Amino acid sequence: MIKSVLIPTDGSAYSKVALEYGIYLAEKFRAKITGLHVVDDRDLEGPLLSDIAGSLGFTPYQNYLPKFRKILEDRGDLILEAFRNACEQKAIRPKVKRVSGTVPGMIAEEAKKVDLVIIAQRGEHERWSSGLLGSTTESVVRRSPRPVLVTPASFREFGNVLVAYDGSVESNQALKTTCETFAFSDTRLKAVIVTGDPKRCEALTQEIEAFVSPYEMDVDIECLRGEASKEILGYADAMQIDLIVMGAFGHSRLHDFILGGTTAYIIRNSTLPVLLNR
């Protein structure tokens, strides 16, 4: 059961949708919300800022560093104030926190204190995103000790939930999270297995049925053939799924970078929220 939620925010349109999901889950599970804004130390230490200061005749550069930090901190406070106001309009009293450091690292550290992290698929710089692995969101998914809900550009309630299952420890945890979260709701559960081996399909189907049985939930299980990432997204679209739940990053970072890991592909391309479990 979700009792506490962490929502990192940078004030972008995508992060406002993440907050919509946070409010939805807070109302559904009576959970507490914490809004987090990270002042990224890299913005203050990068060569670009130094070059700009030098070209404008700011000497010495160090004298202006506290002023730049103050600007970023003030901006963060405004973002968190807007976050607080949005929650209070729904009769939710959130905690808000501003910290400094590297964004993924600070989010992962704060994640230790909650049950779930909700983070936008893209942030304030999404228009310049290269699409390559290594974004803030993907880094948070890799580092977070708690499940991470990656939210898309628009909000939708959770009616149909899809679990992607391959028998791994991560996907088993995803199935566990799904059952514990939605067992006492009217959510409709579906599971998909992508494999070309009929015997493996049968074995994994039995695993899912055995795990779900104590929760007294009905689950529709489908076996598909093909490339896992594209099959999962295609099935989700065809079945009007509202949430995809899956394990996160079963291989090394280098493996995902070279081969295009299933999780990384889905994070980048899904138009649905994706709940990821380590």
Secondary structure, 3 states (H helix, E strand, C coil): CCCEEEEECCCCHHHHHHHHHHHHHHHHHCCEEEEEEEEECHHHHCHHHHHHHHHCCCCCHHHHHHHHHHHHHHHHHHHHHHHHHHHHCCCCCCEEEEEEECHHHHHHHHHCCCCEEEEECCCCCHHHCCCCCCCHHHHHHHHCCCCEEEECCCCCCCCEEEEECCCCHHHHHHHHHHHHHHCCCCCEEEEEEECCCHHHHHHHHHHHHHHHHHHCCCEEEEEECCCHHHHHHHHHHHCCCCEEEEECCCCCHHHHHHHCCHHHHHHHHCCCCEEEEC
